[in-house]
Amino acid sequence: MKKSILVIALALVSSISLQAQKMKDPMVGGAAMYPTKDIIDNAVNSKDHTTLVAAVKAAGLVETLKGKGPFTVFAPTNEAFSKLPSGTVDNLLKPENKATLVKILTYHVVAGRFSAKKILALIEKGQGKAELKTVSGGILTASTSDGKVILTDENGGTATVTIADVFQSNGVIHVIDSVVTPK
């Protein structure tokens, strides 16, 4: 009897520990995202971000996003990239289009660590809108709708944050459902 109670107690502790670890290390694209790893080391494990990772490599931004930062990355999923007109991604990945690719990718990055709480505070302070200056020099406008953070790009396109606050050693990732584009 005592042995079975001990086994049950150990199983319960193990289950609670696993649940706490899952909450601490959120899942993105079927992979745990570890706050001790950098943006690139986590992103390469997400099956939902293979297009983004390929684009970052083609743009030569791997070392930058492995750097100290901190960075806030609005990370479009593969599905987000698939919303672009047919052939757009393949065209952007060509060496002759590297400058355009870099501009688009760095438009998804803001210098600093902007948690969802911090973004929401900026939106409240801005009476419903917050302008976020991107690394590319452009502006993303953050607002809320139905309790979700919405980003509006300089062309009027929008993206919704679907997973917020994926903390990394050198910043934070917010997963988005569309690619945002600069002017």
Secondary structure, 3 states (H helix, E strand, C coil): CHHHHHHHHHHHHHHHHHHHHHHHCCEECCEECCCCCCHHHHHCCCCCCHHHHHHHHHHCCHHHHCCCCCEEEEEECHHHHHCCCCCHHHHHCCHHHHHHHHHHHHCCEEECCCCHHHHHHHHHHCCCCEEEECCCCCEEEEEEECCEEEEECCCCCEEEEEEEEEEECCEEEEEECCCCCCC
